[in-house]
Amino acid sequence: MNAPDVAGAIEQLDAAEARRRQLGGALLIDVRDDGERALGMPDAAIGMPGERLPREIAALASPEREVLLLCAAGQRSLRAAQALRALGYRRVASVAGGFGRWLAAGLPVQDGVLDADAQDRYARQLRLPEVGAAGQARLAAARVALIGAGGLGSPAALYLAAAGVGTLTLIDDDRVERSNLHRQVLHADARVGLPKVESARMTLVALNPGVQIVTHAVRVQADNVEALLGGHDVVIDGADNFPTRYLLAAASLRLRLPLVYGAVERFSGQVSVFDPRREDSPCYRCLFPEPPAAADAPNCAEAGVLGVLPGVLGLLQATETLKLLLGVGTPLVGRLLLFDALAMRFRELLLPRDAACPGCGAAARFSGYGDIARQCAAGG
């Protein structure tokens, strides 16, 4: 029910009544910020951020014309209406519930707006000022490469797909084994024997059909690493071997791609971010300058791992990835986050850039991915 304009109160309209008046000649102005309107607004509305409206309203409407104001939820439009009232605009009303109520009522919108599925699916995320419609658009346009569809890649992929990251590229040459299932939650018992990337694709598409899943059932090698990673915005390291990690580190530097690193063993794990776009960022080889001998670097099959541990670390990697894509928060650049599951304790170590690093130091020279692969095969 519409609230009457008495004693100077601003009239509040439901969305359907606002549309009826708009069609009758009223001017509808969307006072949300430009970023919030990036994905659309009500049909035939004019976009004008609330702080600019008092200065520019005269170019849009005379004081005699009826003006309807809409924002995200109805509060900013009320304040804007009060500002217009002070300027002599008497026929001013606010749309109760804002753009969310407009969409819920099924009223027409301009091209580019989030559809009803997206509005519903990402509703809680869209409410965050750090995300909003503009942030959701950035996620939808993003491309993330995940190296490995196993313990770390499983939780990372699930939550990135759920968040609406537009394209996820899965790179893994393994097949699902029953021993994977206690920690690699992308897969299911009925899919034992399937390529991991295909099993993962099935799960992710079922979770969010709007995300594009690209699969490569190959191993990252010297002759394909740049081709696999090129064109992405972030790379997630879910590898379980040092040769792959050293190739990723080199490609990250050459392609200037942020690399979100994670590793687990037994009851502990670690996460960091290596971002070559930043002059102060270390690279993977600042942490591990030379490949260790195989005997000094057992994988999960040899050392064992608590099943939930990759879930914790993979979610941290997904969190860092979303922060990078949205440009919010403080990424783990220059910091190594350590997790001890038995003690339930996090520790943080500073990880400064190493001036003598063989990967990113001043004297570092790239002699080809083949040399890196041979160095890893030799164990240092």
VEXVEXDREN-897890 format. One line per 2 residues: number of its first residue (from 1); their letters; for each residue x, y, z of C-alpha. Coordinates in steps of 0.25 Angstrom, whole numbers. Layout:
NUM) a) X:Y:Z; ...
//
This chain:
1) mn) 0:0:0; 5:14:-4
3) ap) 8:24:8; 1:37:6
5) dv) 9:50:5; 5:57:17
7) ag) 12:67:27; 24:67:17
9) ai) 26:52:17; 32:46:4
11) eq) 22:37:-3; 27:23:-4
13) ld) 22:15:-16; 22:0:-18
15) aa) 29:-4:-31; 16:-7:-39
17) ea) 10:7:-36; 24:13:-40
19) rr) 23:6:-53; 9:11:-55
21) rq) 12:25:-52; 25:24:-61
23) lg) 16:20:-73; 7:32:-70
25) ga) 18:42:-71; 26:42:-58
27) ll) 41:42:-59; 48:30:-53
29) id) 62:33:-48; 72:22:-43
31) vr) 80:28:-32; 90:16:-30
33) dd) 105:18:-33; 110:15:-47
35) ge) 116:2:-43; 103:-3:-37
37) ra) 96:1:-50; 107:-6:-58
39) lg) 98:-18:-61; 85:-10:-64
41) mp) 73:-3:-58; 58:-1:-59
43) da) 53:1:-73; 53:15:-78
45) ai) 60:20:-65; 71:30:-65
47) gm) 83:27:-57; 88:38:-48
49) pg) 96:36:-35; 89:42:-23
51) er) 100:52:-20; 100:58:-34
53) lp) 85:59:-34; 82:72:-27
55) re) 93:79:-37; 87:73:-49
57) ia) 72:71:-47; 69:84:-54
59) al) 74:78:-67; 65:66:-66
61) as) 52:71:-61; 44:84:-57
63) pe) 39:85:-43; 25:83:-48
65) re) 28:69:-53; 26:56:-45
67) vl) 39:50:-41; 41:36:-36
69) ll) 54:32:-30; 59:17:-28
71) ca) 72:12:-22; 76:-2:-17
73) ag) 67:-4:-5; 59:10:-3
75) qr) 68:18:6; 76:26:-3
77) sl) 64:29:-12; 57:35:1
79) ra) 69:44:4; 70:48:-11
81) aq) 55:51:-11; 57:60:2
83) al) 68:67:-5; 59:70:-17
85) ra) 48:74:-8; 57:85:-3
87) lg) 59:90:-17; 45:92:-19
89) yr) 41:79:-26; 27:76:-19
91) rv) 23:63:-28; 34:54:-23
93) as) 33:39:-19; 42:28:-15
95) va) 41:13:-19; 40:5:-7
97) gg) 49:-7:-7; 57:-1:-19
99) fg) 63:-9:-31; 62:-22:-24
101) rw) 47:-20:-22; 46:-16:-37
103) la) 52:-29:-41; 44:-37:-32
105) ag) 31:-31:-38; 36:-36:-51
107) lp) 36:-22:-57; 43:-19:-70
109) vq) 58:-15:-69; 68:-10:-79
111) dg) 78:-19:-86; 90:-24:-78
113) vl) 83:-26:-64; 85:-38:-56
115) da) 74:-48:-60; 65:-53:-49
117) da) 74:-66:-47; 86:-58:-45
119) qd) 79:-48:-35; 74:-60:-27
121) ry) 87:-68:-28; 97:-57:-24
123) ar) 87:-49:-15; 95:-50:-2
125) ql) 108:-47:-10; 102:-35:-17
127) rl) 98:-28:-4; 113:-27:-1
129) pe) 117:-12:-5; 131:-18:-9
131) vg) 124:-27:-19; 111:-21:-24
133) aa) 106:-22:-38; 120:-17:-43
135) gq) 128:-27:-36; 118:-38:-40
137) ar) 121:-33:-54; 136:-34:-52
139) la) 134:-48:-47; 126:-52:-59
141) aa) 136:-47:-68; 148:-54:-61
143) rv) 156:-66:-66; 163:-75:-55
145) al) 172:-86:-58; 172:-98:-48
147) ig) 184:-107:-48; 179:-120:-43
149) ag) 165:-125:-40; 169:-132:-27
151) gl) 170:-128:-13; 172:-113:-14
153) gs) 166:-111:-27; 152:-118:-23
155) pa) 148:-107:-12; 154:-96:-20
157) al) 147:-99:-32; 134:-102:-25
159) yl) 134:-88:-18; 139:-81:-30
161) aa) 127:-87:-39; 117:-84:-28
163) ag) 122:-69:-27; 120:-67:-42
165) vg) 134:-67:-48; 131:-67:-63
167) tl) 141:-77:-68; 148:-88:-60
169) tl) 159:-96:-68; 162:-109:-61
171) id) 176:-116:-65; 179:-130:-60
173) dd) 183:-143:-67; 179:-152:-56
175) rv) 166:-161:-54; 158:-163:-42
177) er) 162:-173:-33; 155:-178:-20
179) sn) 166:-174:-11; 164:-159:-16
181) lh) 150:-158:-11; 152:-155:4
183) rq) 158:-142:0; 155:-139:-15
185) vl) 140:-135:-13; 138:-131:-28
187) ha) 137:-146:-30; 128:-158:-27
189) da) 129:-173:-26; 121:-175:-38
191) rv) 132:-167:-46; 144:-176:-42
193) gl) 152:-178:-55; 147:-165:-62
195) pk) 157:-154:-65; 157:-144:-53
197) ve) 154:-132:-62; 141:-139:-68
199) sa) 136:-143:-54; 139:-129:-49
201) rm) 132:-122:-60; 120:-131:-57
203) tl) 119:-126:-43; 122:-111:-46
205) va) 112:-110:-57; 101:-117:-48
207) ln) 105:-106:-37; 105:-94:-46
209) pg) 100:-96:-61; 104:-81:-64
211) vq) 119:-84:-62; 127:-88:-74
213) iv) 136:-100:-71; 148:-102:-80
215) th) 155:-116:-78; 169:-120:-82
217) av) 172:-135:-79; 187:-132:-80
219) rv) 199:-131:-71; 206:-117:-70
221) qa) 219:-118:-78; 230:-110:-83
223) dn) 224:-110:-97; 210:-106:-93
225) ve) 210:-98:-80; 209:-84:-87
227) al) 198:-88:-96; 190:-94:-85
229) lg) 191:-82:-76; 191:-71:-86
231) gh) 178:-62:-86; 174:-65:-71
233) dv) 174:-55:-60; 178:-63:-49
235) vi) 185:-77:-47; 182:-86:-35
237) dg) 193:-96:-32; 187:-109:-28
239) ad) 199:-117:-33; 204:-129:-25
241) nf) 219:-129:-31; 230:-119:-31
243) pt) 233:-120:-46; 219:-115:-49
245) ry) 221:-104:-39; 234:-99:-45
247) ll) 228:-98:-59; 216:-90:-53
249) aa) 225:-81:-46; 233:-78:-59
251) as) 220:-76:-67; 214:-67:-56
253) lr) 226:-58:-57; 226:-58:-72
255) lr) 211:-56:-74; 210:-46:-62
257) lp) 199:-55:-56; 196:-56:-41
259) lv) 199:-69:-36; 191:-74:-24
261) yg) 200:-84:-17; 195:-96:-8
263) av) 202:-108:-2; 198:-119:8
265) er) 204:-131:15; 199:-139:26
267) fs) 193:-129:36; 199:-116:31
269) gq) 198:-107:19; 202:-93:14
271) vs) 197:-83:5; 202:-70:-2
273) vf) 200:-61:-14; 211:-58:-24
275) dp) 207:-46:-33; 217:-42:-43
277) rr) 209:-29:-46; 214:-24:-33
279) ed) 229:-19:-32; 229:-24:-17
281) sp) 224:-38:-19; 233:-50:-17
283) cy) 231:-62:-27; 230:-76:-24
285) rc) 245:-78:-25; 248:-67:-14
287) lf) 241:-78:-5; 248:-90:-12
289) pe) 260:-85:-20; 264:-99:-25
291) pp) 256:-112:-27; 257:-122:-15
293) aa) 262:-136:-17; 250:-146:-19
295) ad) 253:-153:-6; 251:-139:1
297) ap) 238:-136:-5; 228:-147:-3
299) nc) 214:-146:-9; 201:-149:-2
301) ae) 201:-163:-7; 214:-165:0
303) ag) 213:-157:13; 198:-157:15
305) vl) 188:-146:17; 176:-143:26
307) gv) 164:-142:17; 159:-129:21
309) lp) 172:-122:21; 172:-119:6
311) gv) 158:-114:8; 163:-103:17
313) lg) 175:-99:9; 167:-99:-5
315) ll) 156:-90:1; 167:-80:5
317) qa) 172:-81:-9; 158:-78:-14
319) te) 157:-66:-5; 170:-60:-9
321) tl) 166:-62:-24; 153:-55:-22
323) kl) 160:-43:-15; 169:-42:-27
325) ll) 158:-42:-37; 150:-32:-29
327) gv) 162:-23:-25; 158:-23:-11
329) gt) 165:-26:3; 179:-29:5
331) pl) 185:-41:-3; 195:-51:3
333) vg) 206:-44:-5; 219:-45:3
335) rl) 213:-54:13; 213:-69:15
337) ll) 201:-74:23; 203:-87:30
339) fd) 192:-96:36; 194:-107:46
341) al) 181:-115:47; 186:-123:60
343) am) 188:-110:68; 177:-103:60
345) rf) 186:-91:58; 190:-81:47
347) re) 203:-74:47; 208:-64:37
349) ll) 222:-62:32; 228:-50:24
351) lp) 232:-55:11; 240:-43:4
353) rd) 245:-43:-10; 259:-49:-11
355) aa) 268:-40:-19; 277:-52:-22
357) cp) 265:-61:-26; 268:-69:-38
359) gc) 253:-67:-43; 251:-52:-41
361) ga) 264:-46:-36; 272:-36:-44
363) aa) 282:-46:-49; 271:-56:-52
365) rf) 271:-61:-67; 260:-70:-73
367) sg) 267:-80:-82; 254:-88:-86
369) yg) 244:-97:-79; 252:-109:-84
371) di) 263:-105:-75; 254:-104:-63
373) ar) 248:-117:-66; 262:-124:-67
375) qc) 266:-117:-54; 254:-122:-46
377) aa) 257:-136:-52; 271:-135:-47
379) gg) 266:-131:-33; 272:-117:-32
//
